[in-house]
C-alpha cells in the first residue's frame, strides 16, 4: 500500500543527501532513508533485547560455581589425551 504525502524538505538537506545516495529521484531517496531508519532502529532494538537477556542469564548464573577450577579441568583434559 502506498500513501501519497506532500512534505516540505530543506533543499540543501536534500542536495546533500543525494550526494551520499545512488537514488536518482527524491522519492527513492526518501524511501532509502526510511529503510535505513527502520534498519538502524530494528538493529538497536535487537541489541537491547540481547543485552536484557544476557543480564538475566548472568543474574541467574552469578551464584553458580564450578566444582573444579577451570585450570584443573584443563589439566585433566590434557592428561586424558
N, C-alpha and C positions, 0 to 999 in steps of 0.2 A: 504494500500500500504506500502511496506517495502522498505527501502533504505539500500543498503549494503555500509558500510563505514569502512575504515581502519583508526584507530587513535592510537596515541602513548600516553599512560597514565602512569604516575608515579606508579611504582609497590607498593611502600609504601603507597601511597594515596589509591590505590585500596584495599590493605590489610586492611587498617584502615576502609574504607567504608564498607567492607564486614563484619567487626565486629559488625557494627550497623544495619545491614540488615539481613533479613531472606532469601535473594536471594542466590541461590546456584551457579549461573553462573555469569560471568562478564556481559554478555548480559542482564540478568534480573536485575542486579544491575544498569546498565546504564539506562534501561527503567524505573526502580523505581525512579532513580534520576531525570530523565526528567519529570515524572509525578509529583513528588514533586515540582520541579522548577516551572512548569506550575501552579500548585495549589497555591503555595505561591504568585506568581505574579498576578494571577487572583483575589485572595482574596485582595491583596493590591490595585488592580485597583478598585474593588467594594467599598472598604473603602474610597478611594479617591473620587469616584463618590458620595458616600453618604455624605462626608464632603462638597463637592461642592454644592450639592442640599440643604443641611442643611443651608449653608451660604446664599444661595439665598432666602430660606424661611425666615430666620432670618432678612435679609435685608428688605424683603417685609413687615414683620410684626413688625419691630422695632418701627415704629411710631404709631402703633395701641395701643390704651389704652382702658381698660375696663371702662364702665360707672360706675361700682360699684367696690369697692375694693374686693379682694379675701376674706378677713376676713368677710366683710359684707355679701358676697354671702354664705359663710359657716354658718354664724349665721342665716340667713334667711332660709337656708335649714334645720338646726336643729330645728328651730321653727315650720316649717311645719310638722315635724314628730312628 
